[in-house]
Amino acid sequence: MEQFRKLTGVAAPMDMINIDTDKIIPKLHLRTIKRTGLGKFLFEEMRYETDGSEKPDFILNKEPYRNAKIIIGGDNFGCGSSREHAPWALLDFGVRCVISTSFADIFYNNCFKNGILPIRVSKDELDALMADASDSENPELTIDLEEMLIRRPNGAAISFDLEEFRRACLLDGLDDIGITMTKNASIDTFEEKQKRDQPWLYTAAAE
Amino acid sequence: MSAPKTLFAKVWDAHEVDITEDGLSLIYADRHLLMEMQPQAFDGLRKAGLKVRQPEKTIGVMDHVVPTTDRSLPIDDPVSRMMVEQAFIDFKEFGVELLDLFDERQGIVHVIGPEQGITLPGVTLFCGDSHTATNGALGAFAMAVGTSEVEHLLATQTVPIARPKSMRVTVDGTLPAGCTAKDVILAIIGRIGTAGGTGYVIEYAGSAIRELSIEGRMTVTNMSVEAGARAGMIAPDEKTFEYIKGRPRAPSGKAWDAAVAYWRTLPSDPDAVFDKEVSLDASEIAPQVTWGTNPEEVAPIDGKVPDPRDAGDTDRRRMMERSLSYMGLQPGTSMRDIEIDRVFIGSCTNSRIEDLEAAAAVAKGRKVADRVSAMVVPGSGLVKREAERRGLDKIFIDAGFEWREPGCSMCIAMNGDFIQPGQRCASTSNRNFEGRQGRDGRTHLLSPAMAAAAAVTGRLTDIRELDLDR
């Protein structure tokens, strides 16, 4: 996984609540055996007409937002399914950070597994960032994960919170399977005890 | 004497292998269910040179992309065929059992778990699909994960998770005639909203929940994610044990007695404290139908399409305006005046035998309206066989419904079953998002009996009035 330390880039405003995973990546594109190549289908039904031509009013079809690295979205961003194709599509498009007042739990988790930083801010802060991003002359934000700050175009900064484990994984691009496998002895011990206490879990599952 | 605990806390605490300093728990998975939808997880293992740690606690099924038409024919769509072929390769290579599309036990993953006795009270169960919470109806902690977490589970049989908060939704009282588990959960989501459960595990309790059958309880827990919750759970009781007993992978003999003794300790202690409490009066619930593009946008069938001008805030008003525009509806329209083109009876929410019985009771002796095309997709091969044994297939076919092979079908509409742009579908599934059942298609969520009623009248219909007609 790619490290995430400091990111400067165009922020695209998407001032709509409940942006669900079907909007982020429609289901037909879930039929893939790869994690890459989904960027062209990101927000497909909002972004393209049925004949494949661009909808000119959609934010990511406008300059400078075609190169957005950050999305500012309304409340409950990523609600719906567990499809990791949603963060894969964002990443493949070039988005490394999503900012909202709240995220659906599964989407939130899935972002961290792919080097995307979801940031929760207050409603007032979101309104300010939405206004920043809406200024197409200067919609750049800097996300500083080491300092835990969002730096705005006017020089002001907004601080945010994140669990230390998630922060460390992003900063160092750590693979959490590797981290868990260092705890194999604890997992072995757990299984031995569970097998004594609840033996039916070990005899019934397999056919 | 230890502090009183919730059902969720009992199951969670019994599966915590490790806790990091900032509070992420490493949770052990007793059961891990897979579909044909995560080839990337197996590929990750392959590239890292890893094995599946506990293949005997892992089982796969094909459900999302499989056709619901004749399975003896090759799969037309090359992309779906590729997903199916890759699943055969992956499951064989990693030694994981697969109920493939030719197996009679095949069906929707969340139907198969309980049906086969894989899902048990007190277990932790994970699956890379958001409706995994279905399994919580038996008192399991069942949570949806993404593909990276599936890979993590395959490699380590554990997954790191932040401990969710607990919410109890109590539904007391008696449901009026014509109201079902589907109406209960839609009413709950209408009350707390699509993000109302974010960060929580919901325990559904109260006399109306206890009165539900196990299959009805599954309909309730199934849609927990539609309220944003990580999981939904219902305390196991005698009905639960009765449901599980004798299923192919359930414990038997002495192991059964030991298991039941443990399961009886699981319900929340009387003094257990929840982080949030919500209560509903079952007697006030009417049959529910969604009018918008998320499941909280729901109204009683005898109600009207609401007016965005009555919304509490600007964000919500704009969302409602967008929903109504997409749905092609005007504020103030009676829900019962909305004409429909398609009917879908199926999905992990409502495709079990009781659901099909309820729909067939309405369809029996009636005809699908001329303007409507309607289909029934059983949740599994075993549900299909049982329905045919009871003659339900004949009732549906005589009434003009299509009778299909099991799978997810038109709930997620990625297997070739979908609605056309502008068409309006009365659907027993769980999501009414834009484009969910087909690009520019319009979905109204409702119960199986209400879906069958809509099929025969050609419009959204109050099941209570239809019964009076007879």
Interface residues (C-beta under 8 A of the other chain):
Chain A: M16 I17 N18 D20 D22 K23 P26 K27 L28 L30 R31 T32 I33 K34 R35 E45 T50 G74 D75 N76 C79 G80 S81 S82 R83 E84 P87 S102 F103 A104 D105 I106 N109 N110 K113 N114 E163 E164 F165 R166 D176 I177 T180 M181 K183 N184 S186 I187 F190 E191 Q194 Q198 P199 W200 L201 T203 A204 A205 A206 E207
Chain B: V17 D18 T20 E21 D22 G23 L24 L26 Y28 D30 R31 M37 P39 Q40 D43 A48 L50 R53 E56 K57 I59 H64 V65 V79 S80 M82 M83 Q86 E97 G117 I118 L120 G122 V123 G128 D129 S130 T132 A144 V145 G146 T147 S148 E149 E151 H152 A155 T156 Q157 T158 P160 I161 A162 P164 T194 A195 T198 G199 V225 G228 R230 P248 R249 A250 P251 A255 W256 A258 A259 Y262 N294 D315 R316 R318 M319 R322 I412 A413 M414 P421 R431 F433 E434 G435 R436 R439 D440
